[in-house]
Amino acid sequence: MTHNIFTFSFHKTKFFGQYWQPETTKAIVVIVHGMGEHSTRYGHVAQKLTDNNFGVIAFDHFGHGKTAGKRGHNPGFDYVLESVTKLIEKANEIFGDKPIFLYGHSMGGNTVINYTLRREHNLKGTIATSPFLRLAFQPPAWKLSLGKVMQKIAPSITLGNELDPNDVSRDFSEVKKYIDDPLIHDKISPNFSLSFIDAGEWAIQNASSLKTPMLLLHGTGDKIIDYKGTEAFANNTSKASLKLYEGGYHELQNDLCKEEMLQDVVNWLNSQL
């Protein structure tokens, strides 16, 4: 397995990206990370996938990780979806013409679900872990009201995202790594919060139009994103398979069930080829 980094420019923004390439590549997995984090946190996911001959590519979102721009802000939901198109084009450039799967976590889960539903594509399948379709907590009413006003007059203003790091995993060592990671932040603008809340509900209501196979994975102990929103999506389409992990926290790939979860991902990917 070889690992390389790259950059690309889109909408006046210099994006940081990276890819992991096995000796033999049978398909490509495009990873889209969650709110406040970055792609390097998926190195162990990439290792599992490359061990099974899947090429992996990922980038840091607008306002995240090593990508340029104000922390926690994006220029608009459509630009977020278009940035995924740019990453898919990069994947084709690096790996050649191979089957492509999207894999998104949390906010990235919302992104890949909406991308699959809204954009023209040739995806072989989509995986969404703990997808941000409905929050498991109610943000303060004043913050939502302020956000709606500021989205119109000052859309790049950022506020705290209300997340408790202890809610990401039942593994205390993973929580410590999260807290100690200098690239993780808690900033969020209305273009990430309000736009994604709206897009999550839209996805649930329009799940019946899904034409691409999808795997949905969620923990029933998730205190950040409501697994019942993921259930509601799955119930509205015959194209999605749902697996719930009893008691699992938000970051299943970093939780106590991570080995089982990553093997489930590999098994499903293989079943689609």
FENDA-V725702 format. One record per backbone hydrogen bond with DSSP energy under -1.0 kcal/mol. CO is the residue of the C=O (numbers start at 1). NH is the residue of the N-H. If there is no record, write none. Layout:
# FENDA-V725702
co | nh
CO | NH
CO | NH
This chain:
# FENDA-V725702
co | nh
2 | 21
4 | 19
6 | 17
8 | 15
10 | 13
13 | 10
14 | 68
15 | 8
16 | 60
17 | 6
18 | 58
19 | 4
20 | 56
21 | 2
27 | 55
28 | 101
29 | 57
30 | 103
32 | 105
34 | 37
36 | 185
38 | 41
39 | 42
40 | 43
42 | 46
43 | 47
44 | 48
45 | 49
46 | 50
47 | 51
49 | 54
50 | 53
53 | 26
55 | 29
56 | 20
57 | 31
58 | 18
61 | 64
63 | 72
64 | 67
68 | 63
70 | 73
72 | 189
76 | 80
77 | 81
78 | 82
79 | 83
80 | 84
81 | 85
82 | 86
83 | 87
84 | 88
85 | 89
86 | 90
87 | 91
88 | 92
89 | 93
90 | 94
91 | 95
92 | 96
96 | 98
99 | 28
100 | 124
101 | 30
102 | 127
103 | 32
104 | 129
105 | 108
106 | 110
106 | 132
107 | 111
108 | 112
109 | 113
110 | 114
111 | 115
112 | 116
113 | 117
114 | 118
115 | 119
125 | 102
126 | 215
127 | 104
128 | 217
129 | 106
131 | 133
134 | 226
140 | 144
141 | 145
142 | 146
143 | 147
144 | 148
145 | 149
146 | 150
147 | 151
149 | 153
150 | 154
154 | 157
159 | 188
164 | 167
165 | 168
167 | 250
168 | 251
171 | 175
172 | 176
173 | 177
174 | 178
175 | 179
176 | 180
181 | 184
186 | 161
188 | 159
189 | 192
189 | 193
190 | 195
193 | 197
194 | 198
195 | 199
196 | 200
197 | 201
198 | 202
199 | 203
200 | 204
201 | 205
202 | 206
206 | 209
207 | 210
213 | 126
214 | 241
215 | 128
216 | 243
217 | 130
218 | 245
219 | 222
224 | 136
226 | 229
227 | 231
228 | 232
229 | 233
230 | 234
231 | 235
233 | 236
234 | 237
239 | 214
241 | 216
243 | 218
245 | 220
245 | 248
248 | 221
250 | 252
251 | 254
252 | 255
255 | 258
257 | 261
258 | 262
259 | 263
260 | 264
261 | 265
262 | 266
263 | 267
264 | 268
265 | 269
266 | 270
267 | 271
268 | 272
